[in-house]
Amino acid sequence: MKQHWRYLATVAVVALVAAACGGGGGTTGTETPSGGTPSGGIPAGGTLMLATPSDIQSGWDPAKEYEIIAWEVFRCCLTRTLYSYTGMGGPEDTAPMPDLATAMPEVSVDGMTYTVKIKPGIHFGPPFEDTEITADDFITAFGRVSSDVGSQGGYPFYFSVIKGFDDANGDPTKITGITAPDPHTLVFELTQPTADFPFRLTMPATAPIPAQAAEGHIKDYGRYLVSTGPYMWEGSENMDFSVPAEQQKPVAGYEPNRAWILVRNPSWVNERDTDTLRPAYVDRIEVAVGGTVEDLANKVDAGEIDFVYGATPPSTQLQKYLADPELKSRLHSEATGAIRYITMNLAIPPFDDIHVRRAVNYAVDKDGLRRARGGDLVGELAGHYIPDMLTGGLNQGLDPYASPNGQGDLNKAKEEMKQSKYDSNKDGICDDPVCDNILTITDKSFPYPEQNAILTDNLAKIGLKLDVKMGDRYTFMYANCQDPTKKAALCPSVGWGFDYADAGTYGEPLFGSVGIGSSNYSNLGASPADLAKWGYSVTDVASVDDMVAKCSPMPIGQDRVACWAEVDKYLVEEVAPWVVWLFDNNVVITGPRVINWTFDASAGIESLDHIALEGGGA
Amino acid sequence: MFGIVAIVVVLLLAVFAGLISQLVGHGPNEVFLRQMTNEVGLPKGPNAHFWFGADLAGRDLFVRVLYGARVSLLVAFVATGISVVVGVTLGLAAGFYRGKVDTVISRMTDVVMTLPVLLLAIGLVSACGSSQQGCLGGTLKPGVRLVIVVIGLFSWPYIARIVRGQVLSLREKEFIEASRALGSGNMRIMAREILPNLVAPIVVYTTLIIPNNILFEAALSFLGLGVPATTPSWGVMLSDAGTVFTVAWWMMLFPGLFLFVTTLGFNLVGDGLRDALDPRTGR
């Protein structure tokens, strides 16, 4: 949190100096550039020029997209939800604020009923600019999320607490737990008390959708997305939902694997007083898709783009900017609340032995992994699983496998290995045949090949020989790490960020058995029957389902935080299913035009609706 | 002479890579992060202990270049062997039997020769390399074997054509008639009479195919589709160098130099053998 305030202060000073010294031309705080209203001396207007190395995965369908880079664009720009975030960074940025709702929900005494009032008179973007957003539009959205097809790859499990949701499979009328007594009131009835339910209503999947727009687009709504935010896809006004779905043309502003082009949503401009969260300074956002990280870095250096979205700068660029005092101010690094870690499959020998897992924790050169990624800037070395910002700092400093400078401790690793059943001669080297050809599934892009080399070297010293397979992150790595039948023993290229600022977004999906098959790569909590079904010889693995079940329903507050901190401590000390090595930072190098740099702590990435351009981009 | 010397030196370095690695004290996959990378993970250049500098993971580039010679030569020789066996067999059959057999084999040769080899190789390696199980029921799995098979599959037409042409000429010779008159069957004639007379052109063109296959493997590895990235390979090293060569020139220079010298050596030897053995050059 402290880091956020330092950056805000720095950004504020930079913004003020930039405004005072602003070059020839360009607007100042007293002018009114096109499409915007100046705010506090920050000029509005211009086109934010960005680039990103690869496209998002699910075609911008808000029910499917489950990545930070997509969620930020939804939050800042395309979709308003009942609740959302300021995008400002700082402690208040991680608490949900009313967006389309008039106020925080009324909660029944038993915690099972949430009543939300919707702001009247707010309209969708073109081509539904005459359609007011009402309660039924939210129900349409939940209907899509309840569909196996509509939410494939997404996060429907967050809404299983709503009565009838799990049985609806795409039919909103079957979600008996959501009712609309009037067009501006929504009532949610839950199956159990869920203290973080307002957080779940910030998620993009819950954004309202006109029923006519959703019809026929259960698989591909993203290309026909109707905006409710400050921006819309370019060409949205040309979408024609009066013809059958198969005859409709997708919106022009999203060209898969080529470009994302966002323009101002005139409905939002007319009703901008209803949105207290988004200043939306720039008029237009253009994101070119494709190119290597190095190519895109060169474009930033040349001033062709304002920054690279969703990718860490290459080390060559980091070195240049760190070395030059004039350039250093354009280098931004903020803690994201995300982690990077290496998973061990508890159902595959030798990782079914706690001593082997602890030995691996001691052996890994965490500082080396960080160095390969870009050095100190990319984050703090981690010693426990749930970031301190989510556990109130209760586990701050917890690092049971600490080593000098985080470089690994071979002696301790060997001492731990000696206690393992896979070290027959107790020399600290794993000598069982299961220690050979350990299937290791990784991403092939930077910096994972280099990190694989480090990991291979580290673990070879305690007798663990890796059989590293590298491939595309989505079609290969996730496919093999998520599926327990693929029997990946190690998955070193993984990271996780919170879905909202609650430790439960770590606890349940990562450590609970509900997460097996999606994000629990260690198979924690797998039942003997499932292990047998998947073909494992190991019949029993550790589980923290009881602890997760205890923490999940607890009300927001110190007790809940302490509960999750206890889960974190127990896991890292007594189970050690992972090697966690980094509390991740978001590192970005901006071009000279960018001012009012703001970090969105709720998403863990730059805040596109708060960034402005010097002189309004003139 | 330069060609022979170059090949011998590279072969010796490849064969003794393990011993050299032990003498130097650096394994091919051993990481020296703190000595040989800076604070942002960029590698450091040549010095007294790391003669070729280090790569992005802080590994000794000199040792890796030597081990890379093993991979490149192994893949090239084995793949060439496959293509020679297939090419000689098909060329021999086409030239000897003529007629429909020749037609079928020749058209097959034409088809394979007109295929966009690199693109197809990329597609095949991608398809079979994208999952642990590989393809063809696990026959082709990601790794060195897949690369060898792919290269071998696309290299045989050249040998086949050469052999076919030679066989068409040889089968009309009197010694073939004589052998047939003595009661020799077709297989015996091909094996005992024709094949020995093909040794010279086979050796020449095999020597010329080897450098092509070395470059083919390097190209596939450069594109990330060849040998696993954990296996030292000149192509992989050149690919790794692509993003940092402006600050780490050694990562491109040394693997590139070895690749150049090796392929040049084989080309020179092949040219020399062709000049020495081809009667049409008038020697």
Contacts between the chains, C-beta under 8 A, distances in Angstrom:
chain1	res1	chain2	res2	distance
A	292	B	243	7.2
A	294	B	243	4.9
A	314	B	243	6.5
A	315	B	40	4.4
A	315	B	41	4.9
A	315	B	42	5.1
A	315	B	244	7.5
A	316	B	42	6.7
A	316	B	243	7.4
A	316	B	244	6.0
A	316	B	246	6.8
A	316	B	247	5.5
A	318	B	40	4.9
A	319	B	38	7.3
A	319	B	40	5.0
A	319	B	42	6.1
A	319	B	247	7.4
A	322	B	40	7.1
A	365	B	31	8.0
A	365	B	33	7.0
A	368	B	31	7.1
A	368	B	33	4.6
A	371	B	33	6.0
A	371	B	37	6.2
A	371	B	39	7.1
A	371	B	40	7.5
A	371	B	41	4.7
A	372	B	33	7.8
A	372	B	37	7.8
A	372	B	41	4.9
A	372	B	56	7.2
A	372	B	57	6.7
A	373	B	41	6.8
A	374	B	40	5.5
A	374	B	41	6.0
A	375	B	39	4.8
A	375	B	40	4.2
A	375	B	41	6.1
A	376	B	39	7.1
A	377	B	40	7.7
A	407	B	34	7.8
A	439	B	132	7.4
A	444	B	224	6.3
A	444	B	229	6.9
A	446	B	243	7.4
A	447	B	41	7.2
A	447	B	56	7.9
A	449	B	56	7.8
A	449	B	57	7.6
A	449	B	229	5.0
A	449	B	240	7.5
A	450	B	41	7.2
A	450	B	56	4.7
A	450	B	57	4.3
A	452	B	229	7.4
A	452	B	230	6.6
A	453	B	29	6.4
A	453	B	31	5.9
A	453	B	57	3.7
A	453	B	59	6.4
A	453	B	230	7.2
A	454	B	31	5.3
A	454	B	33	6.8
A	454	B	57	6.1
A	454	B	58	8.0
A	456	B	29	6.0
A	456	B	230	6.6
A	457	B	29	6.1
A	457	B	30	5.9
A	457	B	31	4.2
A	458	B	31	7.9
A	460	B	29	7.7
A	468	B	228	6.8
A	468	B	229	7.6
A	468	B	230	4.9
A	469	B	132	6.2
A	469	B	142	6.6
A	469	B	228	7.5
A	470	B	228	7.1
A	470	B	229	5.5
A	471	B	129	7.5
A	471	B	130	6.0
A	472	B	130	7.3
A	475	B	130	6.4
A	476	B	130	5.8
A	476	B	131	7.2
A	479	B	131	7.8
A	480	B	131	7.8
A	480	B	132	6.6
A	486	B	132	6.9
